Amino acid sequence: MEATRAAEASTFTPSFFDCHRHSPGEGGLYVLEEPWKQRPEKQFFTVGFHPWQLEEADFYARKARFRELVTAPNCLAVSECGLDRLRGPKEALQVEALSWQLQVAQEQGIPAVLHVVRGQDLLQAVWKSVGVPPFCVWHGCTLPPRRVEALLAYPFLGFSFGEALLRQPYLEESLRLIPEDRIFFETDASALPISRIYEKAAMVLDRAPIELNALTIANWNLRTSRPIL
């Protein structure tokens, strides 16, 4: 029933699945920009407290609005949320906000898309405190192979690659290390067409771009109560 409602409420252009993008329009998962004034009616979207915009009074005041948005049938993820030691409020508030958002994502049966900058140790502590985390996606993956290998120990974590895959040769090895059922792709804030990222990944993985597209959609649907149809 939930999947039917999501399909009725939203449109999805089955070209190339973009799991994280900041530009509105058809196809992919649009990150609803703060201050979340209006919920999109005819497209899939995501919502989250980004650590860069996180303020203590604002966080507590907007929890109800967040819950209202995240329960919409066409809201497919908590995104983006996370931890940033270089930019953002005090560490304790970031940890509290992320823990709460992961709990909400778990309750709703939808993934969480993570922004993590120098906060891997904190993230692991948050996962432990949550108990059973939702499926998480490390967005904009620029991790070197050794760090990817370490994170593969967490079966509930996927990795999303963006424009950096075209510019950083070491990311090709990182991508090859990841099991195919935990791979995703995104444009984030880039103007680069998502098809370019799929084409590059297809060369790295020796797969056709259309095969990777079907794979990423299947990967997403496997981890959510609101599948893309």
C-alpha positions in Angstrom: 0.0 0.0 0.0 2.8 2.4 0.9 4.6 1.7 -2.4 1.3 2.3 -4.3 0.8 5.6 -2.6 4.4 6.7 -3.3 3.9 5.8 -7.0 0.7 7.8 -7.2 2.2 10.8 -5.4 5.4 11.0 -7.4 7.0 10.8 -10.8 10.3 9.1 -11.6 12.0 9.3 -14.9 13.7 5.9 -15.5 16.8 7.3 -17.2 19.6 7.1 -14.6 18.9 7.0 -10.9 20.4 9.9 -9.0 20.2 9.2 -5.3 21.2 12.7 -4.2 20.8 15.9 -6.1 20.2 19.5 -5.1 18.5 20.7 -8.3 14.7 20.2 -8.6 13.1 18.6 -11.6 12.2 15.2 -12.9 14.0 12.0 -11.9 16.1 11.1 -8.9 15.9 12.1 -5.3 15.7 15.9 -4.8 17.2 17.2 -1.5 14.6 19.5 -0.2 16.4 22.7 0.6 16.0 24.4 3.9 13.8 26.0 5.3 11.5 23.3 3.9 8.7 25.8 3.1 6.8 23.6 0.7 6.7 19.8 0.2 7.1 18.7 -3.4 3.9 17.0 -4.6 5.0 15.4 -7.9 8.5 14.2 -7.4 10.5 12.1 -5.0 12.4 14.1 -2.4 14.5 13.7 0.8 14.8 15.9 3.9 17.3 16.2 6.6 19.1 18.5 9.1 22.4 19.2 7.3 25.2 19.8 9.9 26.1 23.1 8.1 22.6 24.5 8.8 22.1 23.0 12.2 21.4 25.4 15.0 20.2 24.3 18.5 17.0 26.4 18.9 16.1 25.8 15.2 16.6 22.0 15.5 14.2 21.6 18.4 11.7 24.0 16.9 11.6 22.2 13.5 11.4 18.6 14.7 7.6 18.5 14.2 8.0 19.9 10.6 10.7 17.4 9.9 8.4 14.5 11.0 5.6 15.9 8.9 7.7 15.9 5.8 9.5 12.6 6.4 6.2 10.7 6.7 5.1 11.8 3.2 4.9 8.9 0.8 7.1 10.6 -1.7 9.9 11.3 0.9 12.3 8.5 0.2 15.2 9.2 2.6 16.5 11.3 5.4 19.0 13.4 3.6 21.2 14.8 4.1 22.3 14.4 7.7 25.6 13.8 9.3 28.7 15.1 11.1 31.2 17.7 10.2 34.1 18.6 12.4 35.3 21.4 10.1 32.0 23.2 9.7 28.9 23.1 11.9 27.8 23.6 15.5 29.1 22.0 18.6 29.8 18.3 18.4 27.2 17.3 21.0 24.4 18.9 19.0 25.5 17.2 15.8 25.6 13.8 17.5 22.2 14.4 19.0 20.6 15.5 15.7 22.1 12.6 13.7 21.1 10.0 16.3 17.5 11.3 16.3 17.3 11.4 12.5 18.6 7.9 12.2 16.0 6.7 14.6 13.3 8.4 12.6 14.6 6.9 9.4 14.5 3.4 11.0 11.0 4.0 12.1 9.9 5.0 8.6 11.8 2.2 7.0 13.8 4.5 4.7 17.5 5.0 4.2 19.6 7.9 5.5 22.1 9.7 3.3 25.2 10.8 5.2 27.5 13.8 5.1 30.6 12.9 7.0 33.7 15.1 7.3 36.4 13.9 9.8 33.7 12.3 11.9 34.0 8.6 11.2 34.7 7.8 14.9 31.6 9.8 16.0 29.5 8.1 13.3 30.5 4.6 14.5 29.6 5.7 18.1 26.2 7.0 16.9 25.5 3.7 15.0 26.2 1.8 18.2 24.0 4.0 20.3 21.1 3.7 17.8 21.2 -0.1 18.1 19.8 -1.1 14.7 20.7 1.7 12.3 18.7 2.2 9.1 20.5 1.6 5.8 22.9 4.5 5.3 24.6 5.8 2.2 27.9 7.6 2.4 27.3 10.4 0.0 29.9 11.9 -2.3 32.3 9.2 -1.6 35.9 10.3 -1.9 37.3 7.7 0.5 40.6 6.0 -0.4 40.6 2.2 -0.8 41.9 1.5 2.7 39.1 3.4 4.4 36.5 1.8 2.2 37.8 -1.6 3.1 37.4 -0.7 6.8 33.9 0.5 6.4 32.7 -2.5 4.5 32.5 -4.2 7.9 29.2 -2.4 8.3 26.7 -4.3 6.2 24.1 -1.5 6.5 26.4 1.0 4.7 26.3 1.9 1.0 28.5 4.3 -1.0 27.5 6.9 -3.5 29.9 8.3 -6.0 29.7 11.6 -7.8 31.7 13.9 -10.0 34.9 13.2 -8.2 34.9 9.7 -9.8 35.8 11.4 -13.1 38.7 13.4 -11.6 40.3 11.2 -8.9 41.9 7.9 -10.3 42.2 6.4 -6.8 38.4 6.3 -6.6 38.3 3.7 -9.3 39.9 1.2 -6.9 37.6 2.3 -4.1 34.6 1.6 -6.4 35.9 -1.8 -7.4 36.2 -2.9 -3.7 32.5 -2.3 -2.9 30.0 -5.1 -3.4 27.7 -4.3 -6.2 24.6 -4.4 -4.0 26.0 -1.4 -2.0 26.8 1.0 -4.9 25.0 4.2 -5.8 25.6 7.3 -7.9 24.7 11.0 -7.5 25.2 14.5 -8.9 25.0 16.4 -5.6 25.3 20.1 -6.5 27.1 19.4 -9.8 25.7 20.5 -13.1 27.3 17.4 -14.7 24.7 15.0 -16.1 24.2 11.9 -14.0 24.7 9.8 -17.2 28.4 10.9 -17.3 29.0 9.4 -13.8 27.3 6.1 -14.9 29.4 6.0 -18.0 32.6 6.4 -16.0 31.5 3.8 -13.5 30.6 1.4 -16.3 34.1 1.6 -17.6 35.6 1.0 -14.2 33.3 -2.0 -13.5 33.1 -3.4 -17.0 29.4 -3.1 -17.1 26.9 -1.3 -19.4 25.6 1.9 -18.0 22.0 0.7 -18.3 22.9 -2.4 -16.2 24.3 -0.2 -13.5 21.2 1.9 -13.5 19.0 -1.2 -13.0 21.4 -2.3 -10.3 21.3 0.9 -8.3 17.5 1.1 -8.4 17.3 -2.5 -7.2 19.9 -1.7 -4.5 17.7 1.2 -3.3 14.5 -0.8 -3.4 16.0 -3.6 -1.4 16.6 -1.2 1.6 13.3 0.8 1.8 9.6 0.5 2.6 9.0 3.0 -0.2 10.4 1.5 -3.4 10.8 3.3 -6.7 8.5 1.6 -9.1 
